[in-house]
Every structure is written in structure tokens, then in C-alpha cells.
Amino acid sequence: MEDKDDEIEKSTSKFANLAQESVMEDGSSSCNINKLIEDIRSIQSKKDDCKIK
């Protein structure tokens, strides 16, 4: 039973570290949210350009 507990603890720690890394600056989640924000701003800018014409 102790081996199984150790395995679960190691697995949990691994995923906790991966999650932490993904939300750090330049992590995958951080990069994805920044890209989404850029895309939304680009779309808004295009809409604003159409209104001006």
C-alpha cells in the first residue's frame, strides 16, 4: 500500500509542477492567454477600421 501512496504522491507532485510551469510567464498557458488577447484586440481594431470608412 505504501508503494501505491508513494506513486500517487510523485504523480501529484509532477502534475502540480507542470501546472505551475504552465502559468508562469512564458509558460504555455500564459502564452496562450496573451495570444488570445492579441487576437481579440486585432479583431476589435478591424471592426473599428470598418466603422471609420
mmCIF file of the N, C-alpha and C atoms, coordinates in Angstrom:
data_MODEL
# 
_entry.id   MODEL 
# 
loop_
_atom_site.group_PDB 
_atom_site.id 
_atom_site.type_symbol 
_atom_site.label_atom_id 
_atom_site.label_alt_id 
_atom_site.label_comp_id 
_atom_site.label_asym_id 
_atom_site.label_entity_id 
_atom_site.label_seq_id 
_atom_site.pdbx_PDB_ins_code 
_atom_site.Cartn_x 
_atom_site.Cartn_y 
_atom_site.Cartn_z 
_atom_site.occupancy 
_atom_site.B_iso_or_equiv 
_atom_site.pdbx_formal_charge 
_atom_site.auth_seq_id 
_atom_site.auth_comp_id 
_atom_site.auth_asym_id 
_atom_site.auth_atom_id 
_atom_site.pdbx_PDB_model_num 
ATOM 1   N N  . MET A 1 1  ? 0.827   -1.193 0.000   1.00 0.00 ? 1  MET A N  1 
ATOM 2   C CA . MET A 1 1  ? 0.000   0.000  0.000   1.00 0.00 ? 1  MET A CA 1 
ATOM 3   C C  . MET A 1 1  ? 0.871   1.256  0.000   1.00 0.00 ? 1  MET A C  1 
ATOM 4   N N  . GLU A 1 2  ? 1.992   1.198  0.702   1.00 0.00 ? 2  GLU A N  1 
ATOM 5   C CA . GLU A 1 2  ? 2.880   2.350  0.781   1.00 0.00 ? 2  GLU A CA 1 
ATOM 6   C C  . GLU A 1 2  ? 3.463   2.693  -0.586  1.00 0.00 ? 2  GLU A C  1 
ATOM 7   N N  . ASP A 1 3  ? 3.772   1.670  -1.391  1.00 0.00 ? 3  ASP A N  1 
ATOM 8   C CA . ASP A 1 3  ? 4.286   1.913  -2.737  1.00 0.00 ? 3  ASP A CA 1 
ATOM 9   C C  . ASP A 1 3  ? 3.265   2.673  -3.577  1.00 0.00 ? 3  ASP A C  1 
ATOM 10  N N  . LYS A 1 4  ? 2.019   2.300  -3.454  1.00 0.00 ? 4  LYS A N  1 
ATOM 11  C CA . LYS A 1 4  ? 0.947   2.963  -4.202  1.00 0.00 ? 4  LYS A CA 1 
ATOM 12  C C  . LYS A 1 4  ? 0.811   4.412  -3.743  1.00 0.00 ? 4  LYS A C  1 
ATOM 13  N N  . ASP A 1 5  ? 0.911   4.637  -2.444  1.00 0.00 ? 5  ASP A N  1 
ATOM 14  C CA . ASP A 1 5  ? 0.840   6.003  -1.910  1.00 0.00 ? 5  ASP A CA 1 
ATOM 15  C C  . ASP A 1 5  ? 1.998   6.852  -2.433  1.00 0.00 ? 5  ASP A C  1 
ATOM 16  N N  . ASP A 1 6  ? 3.200   6.275  -2.457  1.00 0.00 ? 6  ASP A N  1 
ATOM 17  C CA . ASP A 1 6  ? 4.366   6.993  -2.976  1.00 0.00 ? 6  ASP A CA 1 
ATOM 18  C C  . ASP A 1 6  ? 4.178   7.326  -4.455  1.00 0.00 ? 6  ASP A C  1 
ATOM 19  N N  . GLU A 1 7  ? 3.645   6.372  -5.198  1.00 0.00 ? 7  GLU A N  1 
ATOM 20  C CA . GLU A 1 7  ? 3.408   6.574  -6.626  1.00 0.00 ? 7  GLU A CA 1 
ATOM 21  C C  . GLU A 1 7  ? 2.409   7.716  -6.851  1.00 0.00 ? 7  GLU A C  1 
ATOM 22  N N  . ILE A 1 8  ? 1.359   7.726  -6.066  1.00 0.00 ? 8  ILE A N  1 
ATOM 23  C CA . ILE A 1 8  ? 0.343   8.785  -6.177  1.00 0.00 ? 8  ILE A CA 1 
ATOM 24  C C  . ILE A 1 8  ? 0.950   10.137 -5.805  1.00 0.00 ? 8  ILE A C  1 
ATOM 25  N N  . GLU A 1 9  ? 1.747   10.167 -4.755  1.00 0.00 ? 9  GLU A N  1 
ATOM 26  C CA . GLU A 1 9  ? 2.376   11.420 -4.326  1.00 0.00 ? 9  GLU A CA 1 
ATOM 27  C C  . GLU A 1 9  ? 3.326   11.951 -5.399  1.00 0.00 ? 9  GLU A C  1 
ATOM 28  N N  . LYS A 1 10 ? 4.131   11.087 -5.999  1.00 0.00 ? 10 LYS A N  1 
ATOM 29  C CA . LYS A 1 10 ? 5.052   11.500 -7.061  1.00 0.00 ? 10 LYS A CA 1 
ATOM 30  C C  . LYS A 1 10 ? 4.281   12.021 -8.271  1.00 0.00 ? 10 LYS A C  1 
ATOM 31  N N  . SER A 1 11 ? 3.231   11.319 -8.630  1.00 0.00 ? 11 SER A N  1 
ATOM 32  C CA . SER A 1 11 ? 2.414   11.727 -9.771  1.00 0.00 ? 11 SER A CA 1 
ATOM 33  C C  . SER A 1 11 ? 1.757   13.077 -9.515  1.00 0.00 ? 11 SER A C  1 
ATOM 34  N N  . THR A 1 12 ? 1.239   13.244 -8.319  1.00 0.00 ? 12 THR A N  1 
ATOM 35  C CA . THR A 1 12 ? 0.593   14.504 -7.950  1.00 0.00 ? 12 THR A CA 1 
ATOM 36  C C  . THR A 1 12 ? 1.596   15.647 -7.981  1.00 0.00 ? 12 THR A C  1 
ATOM 37  N N  . SER A 1 13 ? 2.774   15.418 -7.461  1.00 0.00 ? 13 SER A N  1 
ATOM 38  C CA . SER A 1 13 ? 3.820   16.444 -7.467  1.00 0.00 ? 13 SER A CA 1 
ATOM 39  C C  . SER A 1 13 ? 4.220   16.804 -8.890  1.00 0.00 ? 13 SER A C  1 
ATOM 40  N N  . LYS A 1 14 ? 4.327   15.800 -9.731  1.00 0.00 ? 14 LYS A N  1 
ATOM 41  C CA . LYS A 1 14 ? 4.694   16.027 -11.135 1.00 0.00 ? 14 LYS A CA 1 
ATOM 42  C C  . LYS A 1 14 ? 3.667   16.933 -11.808 1.00 0.00 ? 14 LYS A C  1 
ATOM 43  N N  . PHE A 1 15 ? 2.389   16.614 -11.645 1.00 0.00 ? 15 PHE A N  1 
ATOM 44  C CA . PHE A 1 15 ? 1.345   17.411 -12.285 1.00 0.00 ? 15 PHE A CA 1 
ATOM 45  C C  . PHE A 1 15 ? 1.232   18.801 -11.664 1.00 0.00 ? 15 PHE A C  1 
ATOM 46  N N  . ALA A 1 16 ? 1.487   18.909 -10.380 1.00 0.00 ? 16 ALA A N  1 
ATOM 47  C CA . ALA A 1 16 ? 1.476   20.223 -9.730  1.00 0.00 ? 16 ALA A CA 1 
ATOM 48  C C  . ALA A 1 16 ? 2.584   21.101 -10.305 1.00 0.00 ? 16 ALA A C  1 
ATOM 49  N N  . ASN A 1 17 ? 3.753   20.525 -10.501 1.00 0.00 ? 17 ASN A N  1 
ATOM 50  C CA . ASN A 1 17 ? 4.868   21.273 -11.090 1.00 0.00 ? 17 ASN A CA 1 
ATOM 51  C C  . ASN A 1 17 ? 4.563   21.683 -12.527 1.00 0.00 ? 17 ASN A C  1 
ATOM 52  N N  . LEU A 1 18 ? 3.993   20.777 -13.299 1.00 0.00 ? 18 LEU A N  1 
ATOM 53  C CA . LEU A 1 18 ? 3.630   21.099 -14.681 1.00 0.00 ? 18 LEU A CA 1 
ATOM 54  C C  . LEU A 1 18 ? 2.597   22.223 -14.734 1.00 0.00 ? 18 LEU A C  1 
ATOM 55  N N  . ALA A 1 19 ? 1.630   22.171 -13.846 1.00 0.00 ? 19 ALA A N  1 
ATOM 56  C CA . ALA A 1 19 ? 0.606   23.216 -13.796 1.00 0.00 ? 19 ALA A CA 1 
ATOM 57  C C  . ALA A 1 19 ? 1.233   24.553 -13.417 1.00 0.00 ? 19 ALA A C  1 
ATOM 58  N N  . GLN A 1 20 ? 2.133   24.532 -12.466 1.00 0.00 ? 20 GLN A N  1 
ATOM 59  C CA . GLN A 1 20 ? 2.806   25.757 -12.035 1.00 0.00 ? 20 GLN A CA 1 
ATOM 60  C C  . GLN A 1 20 ? 3.624   26.354 -13.176 1.00 0.00 ? 20 GLN A C  1 
ATOM 61  N N  . GLU A 1 21 ? 4.350   25.515 -13.893 1.00 0.00 ? 21 GLU A N  1 
ATOM 62  C CA . GLU A 1 21 ? 5.163   25.981 -15.013 1.00 0.00 ? 21 GLU A CA 1 
ATOM 63  C C  . GLU A 1 21 ? 4.303   26.565 -16.127 1.00 0.00 ? 21 GLU A C  1 
ATOM 64  N N  . SER A 1 22 ? 3.139   25.981 -16.354 1.00 0.00 ? 22 SER A N  1 
ATOM 65  C CA . SER A 1 22 ? 2.302   26.431 -17.464 1.00 0.00 ? 22 SER A CA 1 
ATOM 66  C C  . SER A 1 22 ? 1.731   27.825 -17.240 1.00 0.00 ? 22 SER A C  1 
ATOM 67  N N  . VAL A 1 23 ? 1.564   28.228 -15.983 1.00 0.00 ? 23 VAL A N  1 
ATOM 68  C CA . VAL A 1 23 ? 1.003   29.549 -15.709 1.00 0.00 ? 23 VAL A CA 1 
ATOM 69  C C  . VAL A 1 23 ? 2.077   30.600 -15.414 1.00 0.00 ? 23 VAL A C  1 
ATOM 70  N N  . MET A 1 24 ? 3.330   30.191 -15.382 1.00 0.00 ? 24 MET A N  1 
ATOM 71  C CA . MET A 1 24 ? 4.417   31.147 -15.200 1.00 0.00 ? 24 MET A CA 1 
ATOM 72  C C  . MET A 1 24 ? 4.545   31.987 -16.469 1.00 0.00 ? 24 MET A C  1 
ATOM 73  N N  . GLU A 1 25 ? 5.166   33.164 -16.329 1.00 0.00 ? 25 GLU A N  1 
ATOM 74  C CA . GLU A 1 25 ? 5.411   33.982 -17.507 1.00 0.00 ? 25 GLU A CA 1 
ATOM 75  C C  . GLU A 1 25 ? 6.217   33.151 -18.504 1.00 0.00 ? 25 GLU A C  1 
ATOM 76  N N  . ASP A 1 26 ? 5.818   33.174 -19.747 1.00 0.00 ? 26 ASP A N  1 
ATOM 77  C CA . ASP A 1 26 ? 6.387   32.379 -20.838 1.00 0.00 ? 26 ASP A CA 1 
ATOM 78  C C  . ASP A 1 26 ? 6.012   30.903 -20.757 1.00 0.00 ? 26 ASP A C  1 
ATOM 79  N N  . GLY A 1 27 ? 5.139   30.530 -19.817 1.00 0.00 ? 27 GLY A N  1 
ATOM 80  C CA . GLY A 1 27 ? 4.601   29.171 -19.791 1.00 0.00 ? 27 GLY A CA 1 
ATOM 81  C C  . GLY A 1 27 ? 3.527   29.049 -20.860 1.00 0.00 ? 27 GLY A C  1 
ATOM 82  N N  . SER A 1 28 ? 3.089   27.833 -21.142 1.00 0.00 ? 28 SER A N  1 
ATOM 83  C CA . SER A 1 28 ? 2.140   27.618 -22.238 1.00 0.00 ? 28 SER A CA 1 
ATOM 84  C C  . SER A 1 28 ? 0.813   28.331 -22.017 1.00 0.00 ? 28 SER A C  1 
ATOM 85  N N  . SER A 1 29 ? 0.281   28.303 -20.805 1.00 0.00 ? 29 SER A N  1 
ATOM 86  C CA . SER A 1 29 ? -0.998  28.972 -20.539 1.00 0.00 ? 29 SER A CA 1 
ATOM 87  C C  . SER A 1 29 ? -0.856  30.479 -20.656 1.00 0.00 ? 29 SER A C  1 
ATOM 88  N N  . SER A 1 30 ? 0.230   31.001 -20.142 1.00 0.00 ? 30 SER A N  1 
ATOM 89  C CA . SER A 1 30 ? 0.482   32.439 -20.232 1.00 0.00 ? 30 SER A CA 1 
ATOM 90  C C  . SER A 1 30 ? 0.600   32.871 -21.687 1.00 0.00 ? 30 SER A C  1 
ATOM 91  N N  . CYS A 1 31 ? 1.333   32.108 -22.477 1.00 0.00 ? 31 CYS A N  1 
ATOM 92  C CA . CYS A 1 31 ? 1.481   32.431 -23.903 1.00 0.00 ? 31 CYS A CA 1 
ATOM 93  C C  . CYS A 1 31 ? 0.141   32.340 -24.621 1.00 0.00 ? 31 CYS A C  1 
ATOM 94  N N  . ASN A 1 32 ? -0.642  31.335 -24.308 1.00 0.00 ? 32 ASN A N  1 
ATOM 95  C CA . ASN A 1 32 ? -1.940  31.170 -24.958 1.00 0.00 ? 32 ASN A CA 1 
ATOM 96  C C  . ASN A 1 32 ? -2.891  32.307 -24.619 1.00 0.00 ? 32 ASN A C  1 
ATOM 97  N N  . ILE A 1 33 ? -2.930  32.738 -23.373 1.00 0.00 ? 33 ILE A N  1 
ATOM 98  C CA . ILE A 1 33 ? -3.836  33.829 -22.998 1.00 0.00 ? 33 ILE A CA 1 
ATOM 99  C C  . ILE A 1 33 ? -3.378  35.132 -23.634 1.00 0.00 ? 33 ILE A C  1 
ATOM 100 N N  . ASN A 1 34 ? -2.066  35.338 -23.713 1.00 0.00 ? 34 ASN A N  1 
ATOM 101 C CA . ASN A 1 34 ? -1.558  36.544 -24.372 1.00 0.00 ? 34 ASN A CA 1 
ATOM 102 C C  . ASN A 1 34 ? -1.902  36.553 -25.857 1.00 0.00 ? 34 ASN A C  1 
ATOM 103 N N  . LYS A 1 35 ? -1.810  35.414 -26.506 1.00 0.00 ? 35 LYS A N  1 
ATOM 104 C CA . LYS A 1 35 ? -2.177  35.303 -27.924 1.00 0.00 ? 35 LYS A CA 1 
ATOM 105 C C  . LYS A 1 35 ? -3.664  35.575 -28.101 1.00 0.00 ? 35 LYS A C  1 
ATOM 106 N N  . LEU A 1 36 ? -4.492  35.053 -27.220 1.00 0.00 ? 36 LEU A N  1 
ATOM 107 C CA . LEU A 1 36 ? -5.934  35.290 -27.285 1.00 0.00 ? 36 LEU A CA 1 
ATOM 108 C C  . LEU A 1 36 ? -6.236  36.781 -27.158 1.00 0.00 ? 36 LEU A C  1 
ATOM 109 N N  . ILE A 1 37 ? -5.580  37.441 -26.222 1.00 0.00 ? 37 ILE A N  1 
ATOM 110 C CA . ILE A 1 37 ? -5.786  38.879 -26.033 1.00 0.00 ? 37 ILE A CA 1 
ATOM 111 C C  . ILE A 1 37 ? -5.374  39.643 -27.293 1.00 0.00 ? 37 ILE A C  1 
ATOM 112 N N  . GLU A 1 38 ? -4.240  39.276 -27.882 1.00 0.00 ? 38 GLU A N  1 
ATOM 113 C CA . GLU A 1 38 ? -3.802  39.922 -29.123 1.00 0.00 ? 38 GLU A CA 1 
ATOM 114 C C  . GLU A 1 38 ? -4.824  39.723 -30.237 1.00 0.00 ? 38 GLU A C  1 
ATOM 115 N N  . ASP A 1 39 ? -5.349  38.517 -30.356 1.00 0.00 ? 39 ASP A N  1 
ATOM 116 C CA . ASP A 1 39 ? -6.347  38.225 -31.391 1.00 0.00 ? 39 ASP A CA 1 
ATOM 117 C C  . ASP A 1 39 ? -7.610  39.054 -31.192 1.00 0.00 ? 39 ASP A C  1 
ATOM 118 N N  . ILE A 1 40 ? -8.062  39.166 -29.963 1.00 0.00 ? 40 ILE A N  1 
ATOM 119 C CA . ILE A 1 40 ? -9.269  39.951 -29.671 1.00 0.00 ? 40 ILE A CA 1 
ATOM 120 C C  . ILE A 1 40 ? -9.030  41.423 -30.001 1.00 0.00 ? 40 ILE A C  1 
ATOM 121 N N  . ARG A 1 41 ? -7.878  41.928 -29.629 1.00 0.00 ? 41 ARG A N  1 
ATOM 122 C CA . ARG A 1 41 ? -7.559  43.331 -29.943 1.00 0.00 ? 41 ARG A CA 1 
ATOM 123 C C  . ARG A 1 41 ? -7.488  43.547 -31.449 1.00 0.00 ? 41 ARG A C  1 
ATOM 124 N N  . SER A 1 42 ? -6.930  42.597 -32.165 1.00 0.00 ? 42 SER A N  1 
ATOM 125 C CA . SER A 1 42 ? -6.834  42.695 -33.621 1.00 0.00 ? 42 SER A CA 1 
ATOM 126 C C  . SER A 1 42 ? -8.222  42.714 -34.257 1.00 0.00 ? 42 SER A C  1 
ATOM 127 N N  . ILE A 1 43 ? -9.089  41.850 -33.787 1.00 0.00 ? 43 ILE A N  1 
ATOM 128 C CA . ILE A 1 43 ? -10.466 41.804 -34.302 1.00 0.00 ? 43 ILE A CA 1 
ATOM 129 C C  . ILE A 1 43 ? -11.171 43.122 -34.012 1.00 0.00 ? 43 ILE A C  1 
ATOM 130 N N  . GLN A 1 44 ? -11.002 43.636 -32.804 1.00 0.00 ? 44 GLN A N  1 
ATOM 131 C CA . GLN A 1 44 ? -11.642 44.902 -32.433 1.00 0.00 ? 44 GLN A CA 1 
ATOM 132 C C  . GLN A 1 44 ? -11.112 46.036 -33.299 1.00 0.00 ? 44 GLN A C  1 
ATOM 133 N N  . SER A 1 45 ? -9.820  46.038 -33.546 1.00 0.00 ? 45 SER A N  1 
ATOM 134 C CA . SER A 1 45 ? -9.212  47.075 -34.376 1.00 0.00 ? 45 SER A CA 1 
ATOM 135 C C  . SER A 1 45 ? -9.779  47.034 -35.792 1.00 0.00 ? 45 SER A C  1 
ATOM 136 N N  . LYS A 1 46 ? -9.953  45.840 -36.336 1.00 0.00 ? 46 LYS A N  1 
ATOM 137 C CA . LYS A 1 46 ? -10.529 45.689 -37.677 1.00 0.00 ? 46 LYS A CA 1 
ATOM 138 C C  . LYS A 1 46 ? -11.969 46.186 -37.706 1.00 0.00 ? 46 LYS A C  1 
ATOM 139 N N  . LYS A 1 47 ? -12.718 45.917 -36.648 1.00 0.00 ? 47 LYS A N  1 
ATOM 140 C CA . LYS A 1 47 ? -14.100 46.398 -36.569 1.00 0.00 ? 47 LYS A CA 1 
ATOM 141 C C  . LYS A 1 47 ? -14.118 47.920 -36.519 1.00 0.00 ? 47 LYS A C  1 
ATOM 142 N N  . ASP A 1 48 ? -13.202 48.500 -35.748 1.00 0.00 ? 48 ASP A N  1 
ATOM 143 C CA . ASP A 1 48 ? -13.126 49.955 -35.646 1.00 0.00 ? 48 ASP A CA 1 
ATOM 144 C C  . ASP A 1 48 ? -12.771 50.574 -36.996 1.00 0.00 ? 48 ASP A C  1 
ATOM 145 N N  . ASP A 1 49 ? -11.873 49.938 -37.748 1.00 0.00 ? 49 ASP A N  1 
ATOM 146 C CA . ASP A 1 49 ? -11.495 50.426 -39.072 1.00 0.00 ? 49 ASP A CA 1 
ATOM 147 C C  . ASP A 1 49 ? -12.690 50.428 -40.015 1.00 0.00 ? 49 ASP A C  1 
ATOM 148 N N  . CYS A 1 50 ? -13.525 49.427 -39.927 1.00 0.00 ? 50 CYS A N  1 
ATOM 149 C CA . CYS A 1 50 ? -14.700 49.333 -40.790 1.00 0.00 ? 50 CYS A CA 1 
ATOM 150 C C  . CYS A 1 50 ? -15.708 50.431 -40.460 1.00 0.00 ? 50 CYS A C  1 
ATOM 151 N N  . LYS A 1 51 ? -15.828 50.801 -39.214 1.00 0.00 ? 51 LYS A N  1 
ATOM 152 C CA . LYS A 1 51 ? -16.769 51.845 -38.796 1.00 0.00 ? 51 LYS A CA 1 
ATOM 153 C C  . LYS A 1 51 ? -16.331 53.216 -39.301 1.00 0.00 ? 51 LYS A C  1 
ATOM 154 N N  . ILE A 1 52 ? -15.028 53.435 -39.389 1.00 0.00 ? 52 ILE A N  1 
ATOM 155 C CA . ILE A 1 52 ? -14.494 54.728 -39.805 1.00 0.00 ? 52 ILE A CA 1 
ATOM 156 C C  . ILE A 1 52 ? -14.765 54.975 -41.289 1.00 0.00 ? 52 ILE A C  1 
ATOM 157 N N  . LYS A 1 53 ? -14.692 53.949 -42.095 1.00 0.00 ? 53 LYS A N  1 
ATOM 158 C CA . LYS A 1 53 ? -14.851 54.095 -43.548 1.00 0.00 ? 53 LYS A CA 1 
ATOM 159 C C  . LYS A 1 53 ? -16.217 54.413 -43.928 1.00 0.00 ? 53 LYS A C  1 
# 
